[in-house]
């Protein structure tokens, strides 16, 4: 019996033939051997092929943000301006001298100089002087001389120092006496104000590692007049604001000490009038692209009297609409100081007392933009005033103003703004304010406060080297008190000004400005007629190489 058996051995295949004649005796013979061999790999050859030309033109979409610089009612830090920029020209360089003369201003001089490396330190010196004289009478004149030094220094640790030193001298004359046949000497009618002030700010312009922002600042001013008795006032304001950020949330805390000391002079037994305000401002802030909430309270101490004022503002963007709705209930103080009152009405006498005006505003409004150039805003509010400062003519000849305080009064307030800007070539803006004063407790009317006021401004760069500027001022007359203590209403006013400036060389410009073009006779303050038509022109010399 013959049996054939095939075995599959790893790595080799053998053909085995087994002959078994005797089950006890076995013999294995290998007749052939198979060795597997791998096939040689096929080599791949790459041939260069030029790319197919793409004739499709790409479509590029650019999204340029709207260049709007007007953010009405947005909470922001208020910083003092060292020099009122001339209405005709936006200066390209700060090193300049501007001089002019006219039928009213004789002469008019401005100058500005800049120093520093413009990277981490820069300083500016500004000087201003003018003397003006009208044709109403020999005392319708005033003059101003001021010099200011401002500076900014940045450190390598994200901190910034800002400072200012300034001195100003102003001369006014009480020319509004009636009847005009009264005789006064020059010294009897001249009122001179002198101001010395210094300010310093220290802030971090980048948040710390704990997301803190701080900006402590101190300002001190000394204000005095030349009248007999000679009064002198010192005003000091210290602010310590601190802000902590938490993503969309934030917390603010601020401490303010506003101190005033007024010495009327003349009487050695007269005590210095102290008028101090202390404020604490804790605030929570929530901000997203569509919602802004600013909520807090303001504990305050006004001459030792405690008052709690609201500090709530809300803004939210209406879906699919180009405007933002504003709501607010806020409170603040208008400081009662001789310096502030003289800045409002330069023909006032020294006040017998100083009281602060406490204001509460409740308002609703909108702000937004239409297109890429037009911006607008409007606000309707209800205001409550405590100890509002009013100004009335004296009962002798009316040439001086007395300061009265209304304990409580209310006002319906409407404010609206609109502006159109097209780069640096053209800009126009208009602003309107309407106030309806009512519910006075002591006085008959809101003496000296304008019920309606409108201002407009236009700047137009007609050519590369030609600029045009125009301004409009209009208001409804304020209520004033006569010698018989009855109330009267002043006449409405309209004042239009226009000017032009053009370049004649790289360093020299010529400019001309006309004010009160229609020669309207109006009085902002009763018995004080404003200047009529006046023209002013001159030359500007710039020390820098202008483009």
C-alpha atoms as one frame of an Amber mdcrd trajectory, in Angstrom:
protein
   0.000   0.000   0.000   1.398   3.284  -1.144   0.445   6.630   0.447   1.396
  10.153  -0.777   1.493  13.020   1.735   2.312  16.757   0.976   3.756  18.946
   3.692   3.820  22.790   3.645   6.889  23.883   5.543   7.453  27.587   6.438
   9.806  29.412   3.994  10.059  26.294   1.704   7.752  24.025  -0.178   8.728
  20.423  -0.475   7.261  17.684  -2.573   7.508  14.585  -0.519   6.764  11.095
  -1.649   6.429   8.542   1.002   6.696   4.903   0.209   5.574   2.797   3.061
   5.921  -0.904   2.477   6.750  -1.647   5.969   4.914   0.395   8.574   7.854
  -0.013  10.931  10.497   1.229   8.455  10.176   4.715   6.860  12.436   6.495
   4.319  12.136  10.153   3.061  13.729  11.219  -0.271  13.783  14.907  -1.393
  13.481  15.049  -5.151  13.275  18.951  -5.729  13.451  22.351  -3.890  11.496
  25.678  -4.631  12.958  29.065  -3.652  10.612  32.156  -3.889  12.095  35.276
  -5.576  10.670  38.863  -5.402   9.869  40.574  -8.670  12.058  43.546  -9.537
  10.227  46.867  -8.801   9.088  49.038 -11.681  10.721  52.559 -11.616   8.302
  55.524 -11.945   9.503  58.422 -14.094   8.049  61.968 -13.557   7.794  64.309
 -16.516   7.456  68.129 -15.948   4.144  69.596 -17.213   3.550  73.392 -17.328
   0.513  74.627 -15.307  -2.677  75.593 -17.031  -3.035  79.418 -17.270  -5.848
  80.844 -15.070  -7.646  83.678 -16.853 -10.235  84.259 -14.095 -10.030  87.805
 -12.590 -10.138  87.748  -8.772 -12.933  89.688  -7.032 -11.538  91.554  -4.008
 -13.973  92.976  -1.445 -12.796  95.823   0.800 -14.617  96.789   3.977 -13.584
 100.337   4.923 -14.941 101.485   8.318 -16.916 104.708   8.550 -14.675 107.625
   9.421 -16.934 109.198  12.035 -15.283 111.152  14.828 -18.403 112.373  16.633
 -19.461 110.233  19.583 -22.071 112.285  21.356 -22.885 111.419  24.974 -20.254
 108.674  25.094 -18.584 108.772  28.527 -15.019 109.974  28.112 -12.286 111.773
  29.995 -12.324 115.550  29.674  -8.915 117.076  29.098  -8.064 120.771  29.118
  -7.153 122.408  25.837  -4.154 124.670  26.042  -5.020 126.858  23.053  -8.200
 127.576  21.149  -7.303 126.457  17.629  -7.952 129.108  15.034 -11.216 128.556
  13.199  -9.673 129.034   9.772  -6.852 126.517   9.619  -5.919 123.151  11.039
  -2.193 123.601  11.587   0.193 121.065  10.118   3.049 122.291  12.293   3.091
 123.809  15.769   5.966 126.253  15.223   4.211 129.328  13.922   3.450 132.991
  14.491   0.130 134.457  13.443  -0.424 138.221  13.436  -3.253 140.418  12.264
  -5.047 143.703  12.651  -8.577 144.950  12.019 -11.077 147.656  12.760 -11.830
 146.101  16.186  -8.818 143.922  17.058  -5.687 146.055  17.309  -3.527 143.953
  17.294  -4.025 140.182  17.263  -1.070 137.801  17.857  -0.796 134.047  18.362
   2.295 131.841  18.528   3.066 128.173  19.085   6.321 126.262  19.494   6.995
 122.535  19.891   9.915 120.630  21.411  10.786 117.010  22.160  11.342 113.844
  20.162   7.603 113.207  19.551   8.015 109.575  20.640   8.214 109.617  24.423
   8.378 113.334  25.225   6.968 116.464  23.663   6.420 119.991  24.948   4.450
 122.941  23.621   4.504 126.659  24.336   1.483 128.717  23.296   1.077 132.478
  23.538  -1.969 134.592  22.735  -2.643 138.332  22.841  -5.288 140.652  21.477
  -6.701 144.075  22.209 -10.173 144.970  20.910 -12.063 148.244  20.866 -15.594
 148.948  19.619 -17.261 152.172  18.530 -20.183 152.193  21.005 -18.219 154.290
  23.512 -14.634 154.690  24.649 -14.956 151.887  27.198 -16.270 149.188  24.851
 -12.988 147.323  24.807 -11.169 144.410  26.352  -7.818 142.641  26.085  -6.321
 139.227  26.809  -2.763 137.954  27.233  -1.953 134.328  28.025   1.028 131.972
  27.980   0.750 128.198  28.445   3.376 125.486  28.698   2.197 121.905  28.257
   4.197 118.697  28.211   3.918 114.918  28.010   6.542 112.355  29.020   6.137
 108.600  28.516   8.142 106.061  30.482   9.299 102.609  29.393   6.841 100.997
  31.821   3.628 102.084  30.027   3.160 105.221  32.100   2.566 108.784  31.027
   3.001 112.146  32.741   1.033 115.174  31.529   1.488 118.660  32.901   0.540
 122.269  32.302   1.618 125.661  33.622  -0.218 128.777  32.562  -0.754 132.448
  33.275  -3.530 134.662  31.914  -4.451 138.326  32.251  -7.827 139.700  31.114
  -9.077 143.283  31.073 -12.761 144.229  30.823 -14.573 147.553  31.225 -18.046
 148.191  32.608 -19.261 150.051  29.537 -22.934 149.026  29.866 -24.012 151.840
  32.224 -27.250 153.761  31.619 -27.763 156.597  31.066 -24.718 156.912  28.835
 -24.112 160.497  30.051 -22.724 159.259  33.381 -19.065 160.066  33.965 -16.627
 157.433  35.199 -12.863 157.257  35.209 -10.990 154.490  33.452  -9.872 152.946
  36.745 -13.431 152.924  38.084 -14.646 150.881  35.118 -11.728 148.523  34.546
 -11.950 144.987  35.885  -8.824 142.878  35.529  -8.661 139.146  36.132  -5.388
 137.301  36.648  -5.120 133.534  36.667  -2.190 131.259  37.544  -2.744 127.548
  37.134  -0.894 124.244  37.167  -2.037 120.721  36.348  -0.420 117.291  36.480
  -1.764 113.905  35.353  -0.221 110.456  35.805  -1.729 107.436  34.080  -0.947
 104.004  32.676  -1.933 103.817  28.999  -1.823  99.988  29.032  -3.563  97.809
  31.670  -1.406  96.198  34.340  -1.043  92.424  34.697  -4.150  92.590  36.904
  -6.106  94.590  34.259  -6.041  97.830  36.230  -6.192 101.354  34.801  -5.533
 104.426  36.943  -5.236 108.155  36.291  -4.625 110.302  39.394  -4.544 114.012
  38.615  -4.223 117.301  40.466  -5.016 120.848  39.331  -4.454 124.084  41.252
  -5.374 127.628  40.196  -5.129 131.054  41.799  -7.643 133.624  40.537  -7.697
 137.304  41.516  -9.123 140.651  40.400  -8.006 144.264  40.749 -11.188 145.725
  42.178 -11.484 147.363  45.564 -11.799 145.303  47.673  -9.418 142.935  45.845
 -10.626 139.353  45.884  -8.514 136.231  45.537  -9.605 132.638  45.137  -7.746
 129.319  45.214  -9.216 126.248  43.550  -7.769 122.747  43.960  -9.144 119.535
  42.483  -7.726 116.082  43.250  -9.116 113.028  41.423  -8.195 109.379  42.047
  -9.939 107.143  39.472  -9.318 103.388  39.271 -10.759 100.852  36.818 -10.715
  97.039  36.911 -11.669  95.000  33.830 -13.244  91.529  33.719 -13.771  90.724
  30.032 -17.207  92.196  29.298 -17.563  93.493  32.851 -15.687  96.214  34.655
 -15.621  98.045  37.948 -14.742 101.698  38.498 -14.114 103.617  41.657 -13.287
 107.294  41.873 -12.526 109.712  44.685 -12.741 113.469  44.126 -11.897 116.385
  46.404 -12.853 119.798  44.939 -11.700 122.565  47.291 -12.276 126.318  46.965
 -11.162 129.129  49.238 -12.324 132.682  48.406 -11.040 135.758  50.233 -13.021
 138.885  49.393 -10.318 141.187  50.800 -10.816 144.730  51.963 -12.274 143.766
  55.331  -9.685 142.325  57.706 -12.432 140.731  59.767 -13.971 138.981  56.755
 -13.580 135.239  56.859 -12.454 133.189  53.894 -15.393 131.544  52.148 -14.746
 127.801  51.903 -16.689 125.800  49.344 -15.670 122.131  49.299 -17.140 119.084
  47.583 -16.187 115.445  48.200 -17.374 112.663  45.880 -17.163 108.858  45.793
 -18.082 107.173  42.499 -18.429 103.343  42.609 -19.634 102.048  39.227 -20.266
  98.710  37.508 -19.811  98.551  33.736 -21.068  95.983  31.226 -20.064  96.356
  27.601 -20.700  94.301  24.473 -20.802  95.333  20.803 -24.553  96.008  21.124
 -25.084  96.958  24.784 -23.386  99.358  27.175 -24.502  99.643  30.814 -22.937
 102.079  33.273 -24.561 101.831  36.692 -23.678 103.264  40.051 -24.348 105.848
  42.741 -22.443 108.954  43.870 -22.309 109.676  47.608 -21.352 113.338  47.955
 -20.716 115.933  50.641 -21.458 119.519  49.541 -20.176 121.898  52.236 -20.748
 119.133  54.744 -24.275 118.284  53.526 -24.700 114.693  52.338 -26.425 114.005
  49.021 -26.794 110.717  47.159 -26.905 111.141  43.382 -27.689 108.606  40.613
 -25.171 107.580  37.958 -26.928 105.269  35.486 -26.492 105.233  31.696 -27.669
 102.586  29.229 -27.042 102.335  25.498 -28.213  99.551  23.205 -28.169  99.132
  19.472 -31.533  98.471  17.835 -31.374  95.278  15.682 -31.204  95.967  11.943
 -31.287  99.739  12.565 -28.400 102.210  12.144 -28.866 103.948  15.494 -28.385
 103.416  19.215 -30.939 104.203  21.929 -29.721 106.026  25.053 -31.264 106.174
  28.519 -29.843 107.928  31.523 -30.378 109.162  35.042 -27.303 111.020  36.221
 -26.300 113.606  38.802 -23.371 116.017  39.045 -22.258 119.391  40.426 -21.496
 122.673  38.678 -18.906 124.240  40.954 -19.759 127.584  42.492 -16.571 129.634
  42.262 -15.705 133.235  41.424 -13.413 132.010  38.636 -16.176 129.970  36.985
 -18.784 132.743  37.305 -16.403 135.314  35.775 -15.831 132.957  32.866 -19.596
 132.948  32.203 -20.205 136.680  32.755 -17.058 138.879  32.941 -19.018 141.908
  34.208 -20.062 140.416  37.564 -19.146 141.784  40.947 -17.491 139.641  43.556
 -20.138 137.233  44.893 -21.108 137.474  48.557 -21.427 133.694  48.845 -20.518
 130.581  46.882 -23.009 127.773  46.354 -22.689 124.715  44.118 -25.392 123.839
  41.600 -26.552 120.238  41.964 -28.036 118.858  38.745 -30.070 115.733  38.054
 -30.773 114.700  34.466 -33.255 112.134  33.217 -33.032 111.705  29.466 -33.778
 109.484  26.494 -32.070 109.859  23.143 -30.680 108.301  20.003 -27.417 108.529
  18.110 -26.230 106.944  14.903 -24.984 107.430  11.382 -26.445 107.383   7.888
 -23.995 106.270   5.247 -20.281 106.804   5.610 -20.233 110.531   6.309 -23.379
 111.664   8.168 -23.781 111.391  11.948 -26.616 112.558  14.171 -27.821 112.531
  17.759 -30.788 113.824  19.724 -31.671 113.855  23.408 -34.800 114.866  25.305
 -34.351 115.326  29.014 -35.918 116.568  32.210 -33.486 118.420  34.497 -33.724
 119.420  38.127 -31.444 122.201  39.466 -30.640 123.020  43.083 -28.992 126.385
  43.900 -28.776 127.499  40.262 -26.587 130.601  39.773 -28.380 133.489  38.011
 -27.098 136.956  37.067 -29.067 140.230  37.282 -28.147 143.883  36.660 -27.659
 146.101  39.684 -30.426 148.628  40.360 -28.185 151.740  40.212 -26.972 152.068
  36.612 -27.031 148.418  35.525 -23.376 148.200  34.545 -22.525 145.397  37.000
 -24.168 142.031  37.618 -25.072 140.446  40.920 -25.084 136.697  41.538 -28.332
 135.182  42.812 -29.100 131.555  43.645 -32.399 129.903  42.794 -33.059 127.164
  45.430 -34.929 124.887  43.022 -36.003 124.963  39.390 -36.797 122.537  36.590
 -36.195 122.533  32.852 -37.324 120.576  29.819 -34.187 120.203  27.730 -33.832
 119.254  24.052 -30.425 118.792  22.444 -29.733 117.794  18.836 -26.589 117.520
  16.707 -25.849 116.642  13.109 -22.544 116.469  11.286 -21.198 115.667   7.848
 -17.518 114.841   7.327 -15.642 113.911   4.193 -12.048 113.299   5.156 -10.043
 116.489   5.621 -11.614 118.211   2.632 -15.029 119.113   4.016 -16.873 119.098
   7.328 -20.073 120.731   8.514 -21.897 120.508  11.841 -24.880 122.047  13.602
 -26.050 121.984  17.212 -29.332 123.048  18.810 -30.291 123.486  22.466 -33.757
 124.305  23.771 -34.589 124.867  27.454 -37.961 125.587  28.996 -37.319 126.710
  32.585 -40.188 126.435  35.050 -41.219 125.946  38.681 -38.815 128.476  40.175
 -39.329 128.875  43.921 -37.819 132.317  44.597 -37.025 134.254  41.399 -39.539
 135.289  38.756 -37.485 134.083  35.812 -34.253 132.280  34.998 -32.192 135.481
  34.710 -29.500 135.367  32.049 -30.101 131.797  30.824 -30.705 131.366  27.090
 -33.932 129.478  26.251 -32.812 128.672  22.699 -29.368 128.461  21.112 -28.162
 127.328  17.672 -24.592 127.059  16.385 -23.275 125.915  13.031 -19.799 125.467
  11.595 -18.379 124.729   8.148 -14.793 123.932   7.095 -14.012 123.483   3.425
 -10.697 122.918   1.709 -11.555 124.259  -1.718  -8.100 123.732  -3.180  -4.835
 122.327  -1.955  -3.742 125.726  -0.651  -7.116 127.400  -0.037  -9.323 127.003
   3.059 -12.777 128.390   3.806 -14.447 128.613   7.219 -17.875 129.876   8.286
 -19.721 129.994  11.622 -23.271 130.859  12.642 -24.496 131.782  16.122 -28.160
 132.395  16.891 -30.190 132.474  20.082 -33.387 133.743  21.636 -33.000 136.525
  24.171 -32.701 135.704  27.865 -34.888 137.062  30.649 -33.411 140.004  32.561
 -34.477 142.072  35.563 -35.014 145.839  35.244 -34.438 148.586  37.807 -38.080
 148.287  38.888 -37.453 144.573  39.576 -39.852 143.534  36.787 -38.860 140.917
  34.268 -38.134 141.652  30.596 -37.076 139.536  27.664 -34.021 140.255  25.526
 -34.136 140.310  21.733 -33.105 137.405  19.527 -29.631 137.462  17.969 -28.019
 136.241  14.766 -24.299 136.418  14.028 -22.628 135.093  10.870 -18.869 134.920
  10.452 -16.757 133.791   7.480 -13.079 133.646   6.683 -10.584 132.450   4.121
  -6.910 131.515   4.224  -4.570 130.766   1.350  -0.894 129.952   0.992   1.462
 132.299  -0.844   4.795 130.529  -0.110   5.850 127.422   1.794   6.179 129.433
   5.003   3.670 132.264   4.565  -0.131 132.262   4.553  -2.535 135.152   4.222
  -5.853 135.112   6.077  -8.970 137.286   6.342 -11.925 136.893   8.693 -15.208
 138.834   8.912 -17.451 138.700  11.983 -21.081 139.783  12.410 -21.346 140.264
   8.659 -24.906 141.630   8.831 -23.879 144.147  11.524 -26.685 143.042  13.852
 -27.068 144.880  17.145 -27.655 142.392  19.928 -26.916 141.883  23.625 -25.902
 138.589  25.162 -26.020 140.284  28.572 -28.467 143.107  29.181 -27.036 146.609
  28.464 -23.861 145.167  26.902 -24.116 145.524  23.136 -21.832 143.264  21.115
 -19.372 144.456  18.484 -20.875 145.242  15.095 -19.365 144.251  11.775 -15.628
 143.769  12.082 -12.940 142.514   9.750  -9.559 141.117  10.689  -6.687 139.967
   8.510  -3.014 139.227   8.605  -0.230 136.801   7.892   0.970 133.451   9.242
   4.594 132.398   9.306   5.380 128.717   9.844   8.887 127.694  10.880   8.449
 124.155   9.532   8.686 123.092   5.900   5.045 122.809   4.882   3.890 120.415
   2.212
